[in-house]
């Protein structure tokens, strides 16, 4: 599973790559499910054309993982050559949106000593505020040490998330006012400008951090493709454009510590990050009631009684019923505020905010009561964590070579699902060689109608006819419709 804005062509962004031998069938199941989800997916295959120019071949000895003249490695051998941190862990594949959100809720509930979390996008909606409120509650009432990082590029104009100095950062400032909590913004825009001037032609100004990590107590973690925002966690019945994505829950000290190490590489880089500090003369706007209220609203909605189908349909279609249910949610949260840690009465502005959050929450009836739904199975897995850092940091890439070596070990099938497929020459050469060995190759990605990245889609549209024409046994599947594909999975 890989999570990087463009893991093949550029070193502008960084990501984390999770490898596991045992859960592979479940990755296959997830990919097969997305491929067969008609009519949202269509397939395209092209016969090799003699006029198509084959990409330049890369000699085998250009890779350090496998020496020239050796036999093809097994998957076991390729996996064992990865000397990164990790270990035997319990893992759970999270390909259902609601389960992925409830898994995060449970991980935060379990935190006793520490929370380390970072996301490329962390939206200022009911999901973003509820998660930040949950963290605030843990830090303020249970003395859990907390570190948070958000990316500046993920909220470019400061309108969606918590990085803006007006109307955004004051939420983070509320958390960091606690003695055991801190937050940082990764590569803020003024540093991008400075880095661009100091290093012209090296893409420093575009550097970002694309990791999605939630790690607690050095024991449990979630990482994968999902950011924090409603479109990643709701059901398509409630929002037709709900994204398709995949995460993995990991339970095990070695793997959790490896993810914490990946978090700390760039969190601890002061020349890249900006620490969130109080406003001049202290925080001007208090956000404690809003954060605790968002937590309580979400907690009650997740753990409440599920709605029947008739009430769900009514909630989606009747504004009067929406207003009634939102009113009930609002009255309930007012009563619960003292229980969740609020030590004062909400003011007029805060009551208005809580009403708005309640109105947001009731738009997602499929999520109500989902906390108590059965969870996917846990599996014993061998996990290794590969980290990729941005060009303004250590510029390390632990992913590219290992992807090539794993592809080289394939005997029968290769399945790759990624919203932004831009293949390097090295990886394309290995896929072509695998196809010649009779390995069946399936790629799943976005189409122009479903993508959220016009740049990578432009590269892909230019490259895919040549890729299909020169790679035997390859089939391409593209998502169509309103639901964007955002999962990064390889099997």
C-alpha positions in Angstrom: 0.0 0.0 0.0 1.5 3.3 -1.0 0.4 6.9 -0.1 2.3 9.6 -2.0 1.0 12.4 -4.2 3.2 11.2 -7.1 5.3 8.3 -6.0 7.0 7.7 -9.3 7.9 10.9 -11.0 8.9 13.4 -8.4 10.4 13.9 -5.0 8.3 16.9 -4.2 6.1 15.1 -1.7 6.7 12.4 0.9 4.7 9.4 1.8 4.8 6.1 3.8 4.7 2.7 2.2 3.4 -0.3 4.1 4.4 -3.8 3.1 2.7 -6.9 4.4 3.0 -10.5 3.1 0.0 -12.1 4.7 -2.9 -9.7 4.1 -2.4 -9.8 0.3 -5.7 -11.7 -0.4 -7.6 -8.9 1.2 -5.9 -6.3 -0.9 -6.8 -8.4 -3.9 -10.4 -8.6 -2.7 -10.6 -4.8 -2.3 -9.1 -4.2 -5.7 -11.3 -6.7 -7.4 -14.3 -5.2 -5.7 -13.5 -1.7 -7.0 -12.8 -3.1 -10.5 -16.1 -4.9 -10.6 -18.2 -2.1 -9.2 -20.2 -1.4 -12.5 -21.2 0.9 -13.9 -18.6 3.0 -12.1 -15.6 1.1 -13.6 -14.8 0.4 -17.2 -11.8 -1.5 -18.6 -9.6 -0.7 -21.6 -7.2 -3.1 -23.2 -5.0 -2.4 -26.2 -3.1 -5.0 -28.4 0.6 -4.3 -28.9 1.1 -2.1 -31.9 4.3 -2.6 -33.9 4.7 1.2 -34.5 4.7 2.0 -30.8 8.2 2.9 -29.6 9.3 0.8 -26.6 10.5 2.8 -23.6 14.2 2.8 -23.1 15.4 -0.4 -21.3 17.1 -0.1 -18.0 19.9 -2.6 -17.4 19.3 -5.0 -14.5 22.5 -4.0 -12.7 21.2 -0.5 -12.3 19.2 -1.7 -9.3 21.0 -2.5 -6.1 18.4 -5.0 -4.8 19.1 -7.8 -7.3 22.5 -8.4 -8.9 23.0 -9.1 -12.6 23.0 -12.8 -13.5 21.1 -14.0 -10.4 17.8 -16.0 -10.7 14.5 -14.3 -10.2 13.8 -13.8 -6.5 10.8 -15.2 -4.7 8.4 -12.9 -3.0 9.8 -14.1 0.3 13.3 -13.2 -0.8 12.3 -9.8 -2.1 10.5 -9.1 1.2 13.4 -10.2 3.3 15.7 -7.9 1.4 13.8 -4.9 2.8 15.7 -4.0 5.9 13.3 -1.4 7.2 11.7 -1.4 10.6 8.5 -3.3 11.3 7.5 -6.6 12.7 4.8 -9.1 13.2 1.6 -7.2 13.9 -2.2 -7.5 13.9 -3.6 -5.8 10.8 -7.0 -4.9 9.6 -7.7 -3.7 6.1 -10.1 -0.7 6.1 -11.7 -0.4 2.8 -15.2 0.6 4.1 -15.5 4.4 4.8 -17.5 4.1 8.0 -15.3 1.4 9.4 -12.2 3.5 8.6 -13.7 6.5 10.6 -14.8 4.3 13.5 -11.3 2.7 13.6 -9.8 6.1 14.1 -12.3 6.9 16.8 -11.4 3.7 18.7 -7.7 4.3 18.3 -8.0 7.8 19.9 -10.2 6.3 22.6 -7.5 3.8 23.5 -4.7 6.5 23.8 -3.3 6.5 27.3 0.2 8.1 26.9 0.7 9.7 23.5 -0.9 10.7 20.2 1.1 11.5 17.1 -0.8 12.4 14.0 -0.4 14.2 10.7 -2.5 14.6 7.6 -2.1 16.3 4.2 -5.7 17.6 4.4 -7.5 18.1 7.7 -10.8 19.9 6.9 -12.6 22.2 9.2 -15.9 20.3 8.9 -17.7 18.1 11.5 -15.2 15.3 11.0 -12.1 17.5 11.3 -13.4 19.4 14.3 -14.6 16.2 16.0 -11.2 14.5 15.6 -9.4 17.6 16.8 -11.9 17.8 19.7 -11.3 14.2 20.6 -7.6 14.9 20.7 -8.2 18.0 22.8 -10.3 16.1 25.2 -7.6 13.4 25.6 -4.8 16.0 26.1 -6.8 18.3 28.5 -8.5 15.7 30.7 -6.3 12.6 30.5 -2.9 14.2 30.1 -2.1 12.4 26.9 0.9 13.9 25.2 -0.1 15.2 21.8 1.7 16.2 18.6 -0.1 17.3 15.5 1.1 18.3 12.0 -0.9 19.6 9.0 0.4 20.4 5.6 0.3 23.9 4.1 -0.2 22.6 0.5 -3.2 20.5 1.6 -5.0 23.7 2.5 -3.4 26.0 -0.1 -5.6 29.0 0.5 -6.3 28.4 4.2 -10.1 28.1 3.6 -10.7 24.4 4.4 -8.4 23.5 7.2 -6.7 24.7 10.3 -3.5 26.4 9.0 -4.9 30.0 8.4 -4.1 32.6 11.0 -7.7 33.9 10.9 -10.5 31.4 11.3 -8.3 28.3 11.3 -5.2 28.2 13.4 -7.1 29.3 16.5 -8.4 25.7 16.7 -4.9 24.4 16.9 -3.9 27.2 19.3 -6.7 26.0 21.6 -5.0 22.6 21.7 -1.4 23.8 21.9 -2.3 26.1 24.8 -2.2 22.9 26.9 1.3 22.1 28.4 1.4 18.6 26.9 0.3 19.4 23.3 2.0 21.0 20.3 1.2 21.4 16.6 3.1 22.4 13.5 2.3 23.4 9.9 4.5 21.7 7.3 6.3 23.9 4.9 4.2 27.1 5.1 4.0 29.3 2.0 6.5 31.9 3.2 9.1 29.1 3.5 8.1 27.8 0.1 8.9 31.2 -1.4 12.3 31.3 0.4 13.2 27.8 -0.6 12.2 28.5 -4.2 14.5 31.5 -4.3 17.4 29.8 -2.6 17.1 26.6 -4.7 15.9 27.6 -8.2 15.0 24.7 -10.5 14.8 22.1 -7.7 11.0 22.2 -7.0 11.7 23.2 -3.4 8.7 25.6 -3.4 6.3 22.7 -4.2 7.5 20.4 -1.4 4.8 19.0 0.8 4.1 16.1 3.2 1.5 13.7 2.0 1.6 11.3 5.0 -1.6 10.2 6.8 -0.6 8.8 10.1 -2.4 8.3 13.4 -0.2 6.5 16.0 -0.9 6.2 19.7 1.1 4.9 22.7 3.7 3.2 20.4 1.2 0.3 20.1 -1.5 1.1 17.5 -1.6 3.0 14.3 -3.7 3.7 11.2 -2.1 4.8 7.9 -3.2 4.7 4.3 -4.9 7.0 1.7 -7.6 8.8 3.7 -7.3 12.4 4.9 -9.6 14.0 7.4 -12.8 15.3 5.8 -16.4 14.0 5.3 -15.9 12.8 1.7 -13.5 10.1 2.9 -15.8 8.5 5.5 -19.4 8.8 4.4 -21.6 6.4 2.5 -22.4 7.1 -1.1 -26.1 6.8 -0.2 -25.6 10.0 1.9 -23.1 11.7 -0.5 -22.9 10.5 -4.1 -19.3 11.7 -4.4 -18.0 9.7 -1.4 -14.4 8.7 -2.2 -13.1 5.2 -2.6 -10.1 4.7 -0.4 -8.1 2.2 1.7 -6.3 2.3 5.0 -4.7 -0.3 7.3 -5.0 -0.6 11.0 -1.8 -1.9 12.6 -1.5 -3.2 16.1 2.1 -4.0 17.2 4.9 -2.2 19.0 7.6 -2.6 16.3 5.3 -1.4 13.4 3.8 1.5 15.5 7.2 2.7 16.5 8.4 2.6 12.9 5.4 4.8 11.9 6.3 7.1 14.8 9.8 7.3 13.4 8.5 8.2 10.0 6.4 10.9 11.6 9.3 12.3 13.6 11.7 12.6 10.6 10.0 15.8 9.3 8.1 16.8 12.4 11.4 17.4 14.0 12.8 19.6 11.2 12.5 23.3 12.3 13.8 24.6 8.9 10.7 23.1 7.3 8.0 23.5 9.8 6.3 26.4 11.6 5.3 25.8 15.2 1.8 26.9 16.1 2.0 29.5 18.8 -0.5 31.7 20.6 -1.7 35.0 19.1 0.0 38.2 20.3 -1.3 38.8 23.9 -2.8 35.2 23.9 -5.5 33.4 21.9 -8.1 35.9 20.8 -10.9 33.4 20.1 -11.7 30.5 22.3 -12.6 27.2 20.5 -12.8 24.8 23.5 -16.6 24.6 23.5 -16.8 24.1 19.7 -14.2 21.4 19.8 -15.7 19.5 22.7 -19.1 20.0 21.2 -18.0 18.6 17.9 -16.5 15.6 19.7 -19.8 15.0 21.7 -22.0 15.3 18.6 -19.9 12.8 16.6 -19.6 10.4 19.6 -23.3 10.4 20.2 -24.1 9.9 16.4 -21.6 7.0 16.0 -22.8 5.2 19.1 -26.5 5.9 18.9 -29.2 3.6 17.6 -29.0 3.0 13.9 -31.9 4.5 11.8 -34.2 2.3 9.8 -34.2 2.8 6.0 -37.4 4.8 6.0 -36.1 7.3 8.5 -32.8 7.5 6.6 -34.6 8.4 3.4 -36.8 10.9 5.2 -33.7 12.5 6.7 -32.1 12.9 3.2 -35.2 14.3 1.5 -37.2 16.3 4.2 -35.7 19.6 5.3 -38.3 19.8 8.1 -37.2 16.4 9.4 -33.5 17.4 9.1 -34.2 20.5 11.2 -36.0 18.4 13.8 -33.3 15.8 14.1 -30.6 18.5 14.1 -32.5 20.3 16.9 -32.5 17.1 19.0 -28.8 16.6 18.4 -28.1 20.2 19.5 -30.2 19.9 22.7 -28.4 16.7 23.5 -24.9 18.2 23.1 -25.8 21.1 25.3 -26.6 18.7 28.1 -23.4 16.7 27.5 -20.9 19.5 27.4 -20.1 19.4 31.2 -19.6 15.6 30.9 -17.0 16.0 28.1 -15.0 18.7 29.9 -16.6 22.1 29.2 -16.2 24.2 32.3 -18.4 27.1 31.2 -21.6 27.9 29.5 -21.5 28.3 25.7 -21.9 31.9 24.4 -24.2 33.1 21.6 -21.5 32.5 18.9 -20.6 29.1 20.3 -24.3 28.0 20.3 -24.6 29.1 16.7 -21.5 27.0 15.8 -22.9 23.9 17.6 -26.2 24.2 15.7 -24.2 24.3 12.5 -22.3 21.2 13.5 -25.5 19.4 14.4 -26.9 20.3 11.0 -23.8 18.9 9.3 -23.9 15.7 11.3 -27.5 14.7 10.4 -26.7 14.8 6.6 -25.0 11.3 7.1 -27.7 8.9 8.5 -25.8 5.8 7.3 -23.1 6.7 9.9 -25.5 6.7 12.8 -24.9 3.7 15.1 -22.0 2.5 12.9 -19.6 2.3 15.8 -21.3 -0.9 16.9 -21.3 -2.6 13.5 -19.1 -5.7 13.1 -15.5 -5.0 12.3 -13.4 -6.7 9.7 -11.1 -9.5 10.8 -7.7 -9.0 12.3 -4.8 -10.9 10.7 -1.3 -11.8 11.9 0.9 -10.0 9.4 4.6 -9.3 8.7 4.8 -5.5 8.3 7.6 -3.2 7.1 7.4 0.5 6.9 9.1 2.4 4.0 9.4 6.1 4.3 9.8 8.7 1.6 10.7 12.3 2.6 10.4 15.5 0.6 13.2 17.2 -1.3 13.5 19.9 1.4 14.0 17.3 4.1 16.3 14.3 3.8 15.1 13.5 0.3 15.2 9.8 1.0 13.2 7.3 -1.1 12.8 3.9 0.4 9.9 3.0 -1.9 11.0 3.0 -5.6 13.7 0.4 -5.5 11.6 -2.0 -3.3 8.6 -1.6 -5.6 10.9 -2.7 -8.5 12.2 -5.7 -6.6 8.7 -6.8 -5.5 7.5 -6.6 -9.1 10.5 -8.5 -10.2 9.5 -11.4 -7.9 6.0 -11.7 -9.3 5.1 -15.2 -10.6 1.4 -15.0 -11.6 -0.4 -11.7 -10.8 0.3 -8.0 -10.2 -2.5 -5.7 -9.1 -1.9 -2.0 -8.7 -4.6 0.5 -7.6 -3.5 4.1 -7.5 -5.3 7.4 -8.4 -2.2 8.9 -9.8 -0.3 6.3 -12.0 2.8 7.9 -13.4 5.3 5.1 -14.0 9.1 5.6 -13.9 11.2 3.9 -16.6 12.6 1.5 -14.1 9.2 0.3 -12.9 7.7 0.2 -16.4 10.6 -2.0 -17.6 10.0 -4.4 -14.7 6.3 -4.6 -15.5 7.1 -5.3 -19.2 9.5 -8.1 -18.2 6.8 -9.5 -15.8 4.3 -9.5 -18.6 6.7 -11.3 -20.9 7.0 -14.0 -18.1 3.3 -14.5 -18.3 2.4 -12.5 -15.2 -1.1 -11.0 -15.4 -1.0 -7.3 -14.7 -4.0 -5.2 -13.7 -3.9 -1.4 -13.1 -6.8 0.5 -11.6 -6.8 4.3 -11.6 -9.0 7.3 -12.3 -10.4 8.6 -15.5 -10.7 12.4 -16.3 -14.2 12.3 -14.9 -13.2 11.0 -11.5 -9.7 12.4 -10.9 -8.9 15.1 -8.4 -5.5 15.8 -10.0 -5.5 17.2 -13.5 -1.7 17.2 -13.7 -1.1 13.5 -13.1 -4.1 12.7 -15.2 -2.5 14.6 -18.1 0.7 12.6 -17.7 -1.3 9.4 -17.6 -3.4 10.1 -20.7 -0.2 10.8 -22.6 1.5 7.6 -21.4 -1.1 4.9 -21.2 -1.4 4.0 -25.0 2.3 3.3 -25.1 2.3 1.5 -21.8 -0.5 -0.9 -22.9 1.0 -1.4 -26.3 4.4 -2.4 -25.0 3.5 -4.3 -21.9 2.1 -7.9 -22.5 -0.7 -9.2 -20.3 -1.7 -5.8 -18.9 -5.2 -4.6 -18.5 -6.2 -1.1 -17.4 -9.3 -0.3 -15.4 -10.4 3.3 -14.8 -13.1 4.7 -12.5 -15.9 6.8 -13.8 -18.8 8.7 -12.3 -18.9 10.9 -9.2 -16.9 8.8 -6.8 -13.2 9.5 -6.9 -10.7 6.7 -6.5 -8.1 7.6 -3.9 -6.7 4.2 -2.7 -3.1 3.3 -3.1 -2.8 -0.5 -3.1 -0.3 -3.0 -4.6 -0.5 -6.8 -4.5 
